[in-house]
Amino acid sequence: MRTWLVTGGAGFIGGNFVLDAVKQGVRVINLDALTYAGNLDTLASIQSDPNHLFVQGDIGDAALVEQLLREHHPDAVINFAAESHVDRSIDGPAAFVQTNVVGTLSLLEKTRDYWKSLDEAGRAAFRFLHVSTDEVYGTLGDTGKFTEETPYAPNSPYSASKAASDHLVRAFHHTYGLPVLTTNCSNNYGQFQFPEKLIPLIIAKALAGEPLPVYGDGRNVRDWLFVGDHCAAIRRVLDAGRVGETYNVGGDAERENIFVVKTICKLLDERSPLPDGRARESLITFVKDRPGHDRRYAIDASKLQNELGWAPTVTFEQGIAQTVDWYLGNQPWVQRVLDGSYRLERIGQA
């Protein structure tokens, strides 16, 4: 049986990844600090599964990480742990540096030491997979896409901290020989996403009949990637990716933010009309843009597709409908994660 140490496995992408991995028979040691965006409710379906061990703790806790590696002998470490919301990084960049840079460094050091302790076959089979973002590349104009060769040009404290962690992962491969893999993904969406991100935020506010805030002119473009497709890509890279390489993961689904918001409005109007019969598009309110707001992201995932045979299987139209339906059917989950520390308010205005 394979054993993986997954960090940040109670968050959005990490939680979906852990659920899939356990379902496929992988033994998962799940390390998560349970910050505001970490939620054990996401893992309720595997709470009693013997192949899932949850440990509350920080990737920067070197003694704990060392203990978990020594006790459970994982074949791979998959690092999802990160502070991930751009708006929060504007208000408090230090926490992002602490987790995403200092924490990742500590995790790398302990993983390197563990890897060196393995026998030759164990070292050859081991992998450290670091999950990152397309935001490290900065912003695009009206044309072109990010490739693995695009120079880094982060524009927010969040993306700067992730860029730093990516560089550390690369350095540990070239300096120490640690067998690393890095994935840089586009914007994820789907079930179990904390309601500070665009899609679940708009769903929550639209259901409540509240104003729907759209930054700037709403024309910012993102490449939307369904979380299930992303998890499948990570597993494929883990299984067959070339050591030391970076793979971009995109959904081939560029959409303007305003289009995304209007799509959600239409889906909710069909499924759960407002009591007064108003169309939810009437709730759209353009607000002051986010500082340093990148205009466009787009991922060229051809390396991943050509080398490893992965391609997204869920279109944006399918994925957004599934996502809206999931939130409609799981309102108790939403209410539990909104524990009072965040109430859908605007943050990150600088």
C-alpha positions in Angstrom: 0.0 0.0 0.0 1.3 3.5 -0.9 1.6 6.0 2.0 1.5 9.7 1.4 2.1 12.6 3.7 -0.3 15.3 2.6 0.1 18.8 4.0 -2.9 21.1 4.0 -5.2 18.2 3.5 -8.2 19.8 5.2 -8.3 22.8 2.9 -10.1 23.1 -0.4 -7.8 21.4 -3.0 -6.0 19.3 -0.4 -9.2 18.0 1.0 -10.5 17.0 -2.4 -7.2 15.3 -3.1 -7.2 13.4 0.2 -10.8 12.2 -0.4 -9.9 10.9 -3.8 -6.6 9.3 -2.6 -8.2 7.4 0.3 -11.0 6.2 -2.1 -8.3 4.8 -4.4 -6.6 2.9 -1.6 -3.8 5.2 -0.6 -2.9 5.5 3.1 -2.8 9.2 3.8 -1.2 11.0 6.8 -3.0 14.3 6.7 -1.2 17.3 8.3 -3.2 20.5 8.6 -3.0 23.4 10.9 -6.8 24.0 10.7 -6.5 27.7 10.1 -9.8 29.5 9.2 -9.8 27.8 5.7 -9.1 24.3 7.0 -12.2 22.3 7.8 -12.6 18.7 9.1 -16.2 18.7 7.9 -14.7 18.3 4.4 -13.2 15.0 5.5 -16.3 13.7 7.4 -16.8 10.8 4.9 -13.4 9.3 5.8 -13.3 10.2 9.5 -13.3 6.5 10.5 -11.3 5.2 7.6 -8.2 3.3 8.8 -6.3 4.6 5.7 -6.7 8.2 6.8 -4.8 9.6 9.8 -5.5 13.3 10.5 -2.8 15.2 12.5 -3.4 18.8 13.5 -0.1 20.7 13.1 2.0 23.2 11.2 4.4 22.4 8.4 6.8 24.7 10.2 6.8 22.4 13.2 10.1 20.6 12.4 9.8 18.1 15.3 6.3 17.0 14.3 7.1 16.7 10.6 10.3 14.6 11.5 8.2 12.4 13.8 5.5 11.8 11.1 8.1 10.9 8.5 10.0 8.6 10.8 6.8 6.8 12.0 4.9 6.4 8.8 7.6 6.1 6.1 5.7 7.8 3.3 6.5 7.2 -0.3 5.7 10.8 -1.1 5.1 14.2 0.4 2.5 16.3 -1.3 2.5 19.9 -0.2 -0.8 21.8 -0.4 -0.3 23.8 2.8 -0.4 27.5 2.1 -2.0 30.8 2.9 -3.8 31.3 -0.4 -6.1 34.3 -0.6 -4.7 37.4 -2.4 -7.0 39.8 -0.5 -5.8 38.5 2.9 -2.1 38.8 1.7 -2.7 42.5 1.1 -4.0 43.0 4.7 -1.4 40.7 6.3 1.6 39.6 4.2 3.7 38.4 7.1 1.5 35.3 7.6 2.0 34.4 4.0 5.7 34.6 4.2 5.7 32.6 7.5 3.7 29.7 6.1 4.5 29.7 2.4 8.2 30.5 2.6 9.5 29.7 6.1 7.1 26.7 6.6 7.9 25.3 3.2 11.6 25.6 3.9 11.2 23.7 7.2 9.2 21.0 5.4 11.8 20.7 2.7 14.7 20.4 5.2 13.0 17.6 7.2 11.9 15.8 4.0 15.5 16.0 2.6 16.8 14.4 5.9 14.2 11.7 5.7 14.9 11.0 2.1 18.6 10.7 2.7 17.9 8.1 5.4 16.2 5.7 2.9 17.9 2.9 1.2 18.8 3.3 -2.5 15.4 1.9 -3.8 13.5 4.1 -1.4 15.3 7.2 -2.5 14.7 6.4 -6.1 11.0 5.9 -5.6 10.4 8.9 -3.3 8.8 12.2 -4.5 8.2 15.6 -3.0 5.4 17.3 -5.0 4.8 21.0 -4.4 1.5 22.5 -5.4 1.7 26.1 -6.6 -0.1 28.7 -8.6 -0.1 30.4 -12.0 -0.1 33.7 -10.1 3.7 33.5 -9.8 3.9 34.4 -13.5 2.3 37.8 -13.0 -0.2 39.1 -15.6 -0.9 38.6 -19.3 -2.1 40.9 -22.0 -4.9 40.1 -24.3 -3.0 37.2 -26.0 -0.6 34.5 -25.0 -0.5 31.9 -22.2 1.8 31.1 -19.3 4.2 28.2 -20.0 6.7 26.5 -17.7 9.4 28.8 -19.2 7.5 32.1 -18.4 9.6 34.3 -16.1 8.3 34.8 -12.6 6.8 38.2 -12.0 4.5 38.0 -8.9 2.4 41.1 -8.2 0.8 40.4 -4.8 2.3 39.4 -1.5 0.6 36.0 -1.9 2.1 35.3 -5.3 5.5 36.5 -4.2 5.4 34.1 -1.3 4.5 31.2 -3.6 7.2 32.2 -6.0 9.7 32.0 -3.2 8.5 28.6 -2.2 8.8 27.4 -5.8 12.4 28.6 -5.9 13.2 26.8 -2.7 11.8 23.5 -4.0 13.9 23.9 -7.2 16.9 24.7 -5.1 16.5 21.6 -2.9 16.5 19.5 -6.1 19.6 21.1 -7.6 21.5 21.5 -4.4 20.7 18.3 -2.5 19.2 16.0 -5.2 15.8 15.8 -3.5 13.4 14.3 -6.1 10.9 17.1 -6.5 8.0 17.9 -8.8 6.1 21.3 -9.0 2.7 22.0 -10.4 1.4 25.5 -11.1 -2.4 25.6 -11.5 -4.9 28.1 -12.7 -8.0 29.1 -10.6 -9.7 26.1 -9.0 -13.4 25.8 -8.2 -15.7 23.1 -7.0 -17.0 21.6 -3.8 -15.6 22.4 -0.3 -14.1 25.8 -1.3 -14.0 28.4 1.5 -16.5 31.2 0.7 -13.9 34.0 0.4 -13.1 33.0 -3.2 -15.1 34.5 -6.1 -17.4 31.6 -7.0 -18.5 30.4 -3.5 -18.7 34.1 -2.3 -21.0 35.0 -5.2 -23.1 31.9 -4.6 -23.5 32.7 -0.9 -24.4 36.4 -1.5 -26.7 35.6 -4.4 -28.6 33.1 -2.3 -29.0 35.7 0.4 -30.2 38.4 -2.1 -27.2 40.6 -1.2 -25.2 42.9 -3.5 -22.7 40.9 -5.6 -19.4 42.8 -5.5 -17.4 42.7 -8.8 -13.9 44.2 -8.8 -13.1 47.0 -11.3 -14.9 46.6 -14.6 -15.3 42.8 -14.2 -13.2 42.1 -17.3 -10.4 40.4 -15.5 -9.8 36.9 -17.1 -9.1 33.7 -15.3 -8.5 30.2 -16.6 -11.0 28.0 -14.5 -10.0 24.5 -13.5 -12.4 22.1 -11.9 -10.9 20.8 -8.7 -11.4 17.1 -9.6 -9.4 17.6 -12.8 -6.7 19.3 -10.8 -6.5 16.4 -8.3 -6.2 13.9 -11.3 -3.4 16.0 -12.7 -1.5 16.0 -9.5 -1.8 12.2 -9.2 -0.6 11.8 -12.8 2.4 14.1 -12.2 3.2 12.2 -9.0 3.1 8.9 -10.8 4.9 9.7 -14.0 6.3 13.3 -13.9 10.0 13.8 -14.6 12.0 14.6 -11.4 12.9 18.2 -11.1 10.3 19.4 -13.7 7.4 21.9 -13.4 4.0 21.1 -15.0 1.4 23.8 -15.6 -2.2 22.6 -15.0 -5.0 24.6 -16.6 -8.7 24.0 -17.4 -8.6 25.5 -20.9 -11.6 27.6 -19.7 -10.8 31.3 -19.9 -13.7 33.4 -18.7 -14.1 37.1 -17.6 -15.1 37.5 -14.0 -18.3 39.2 -14.9 -19.3 36.3 -17.1 -18.7 33.9 -14.2 -20.9 36.0 -11.9 -23.7 36.3 -14.5 -23.6 32.5 -15.1 -24.0 31.9 -11.4 -26.9 34.3 -11.2 -28.7 32.5 -14.0 -28.1 29.0 -12.5 -29.4 30.2 -9.1 -32.4 31.9 -10.7 -33.4 28.6 -12.3 -32.8 26.5 -9.2 -33.7 28.8 -6.3 -35.5 32.0 -7.4 -35.5 35.0 -5.1 -38.8 35.4 -3.2 -39.5 38.8 -4.9 -38.8 37.3 -8.4 -35.8 39.6 -9.1 -33.2 38.5 -11.5 -30.0 38.1 -9.5 -28.0 40.0 -12.2 -29.7 43.1 -10.8 -27.6 42.6 -7.6 -24.3 43.0 -9.4 -22.4 45.9 -8.0 -19.0 47.1 -9.4 -16.6 48.1 -6.6 -13.1 49.6 -6.4 -10.6 47.2 -7.9 -8.2 45.2 -5.8 -4.7 46.7 -5.5 -2.3 45.1 -8.0 -5.1 43.1 -9.6 -3.7 41.0 -12.4 -5.6 41.5 -15.6 -5.5 38.0 -17.2 -4.2 34.5 -16.5 -4.1 31.7 -19.0 -2.3 28.4 -18.8 -0.6 26.4 -21.5 -0.9 22.9 -20.2 0.4 21.2 -23.3 3.5 19.9 -21.6 1.4 17.9 -19.1 -0.9 16.8 -21.9 1.8 15.7 -24.3 4.2 14.1 -21.8 1.7 12.5 -19.3 -1.5 12.3 -21.2 -3.6 14.4 -18.8 -6.3 16.7 -20.1 -9.3 18.4 -18.3 -12.5 16.3 -18.5 -15.0 18.8 -17.0 -16.0 21.8 -19.1 -16.7 25.1 -17.3 -20.4 24.8 -18.1 -20.5 21.4 -16.5 -18.3 22.3 -13.5 -20.0 25.5 -12.6 -23.4 23.8 -12.7 -22.1 21.0 -10.5 -20.6 23.5 -8.1 -23.8 25.6 -7.7 -25.7 22.4 -7.1 -23.2 21.2 -4.5 -23.5 24.5 -2.6 -27.3 24.4 -2.8 -27.3 20.9 -1.4 -24.7 21.6 1.3 -25.7 24.8 3.1 -25.0 23.3 6.5 -21.3 22.9 5.5 -21.2 26.5 4.5 -22.8 27.8 7.7 -20.4 25.7 9.8 -17.3 27.0 8.1 -18.5 30.6 8.4 -17.8 30.5 12.2 -17.8 34.2 12.8 -14.2 35.0 11.9 -15.2 35.8 8.3 -18.6 37.1 7.3 -18.2 37.6 3.5 -17.0 41.1 4.0 -14.6 43.0 1.7 -11.0 42.6 2.7 -7.6 43.5 1.1 -8.2 47.1 0.1 -4.7 48.3 1.1 
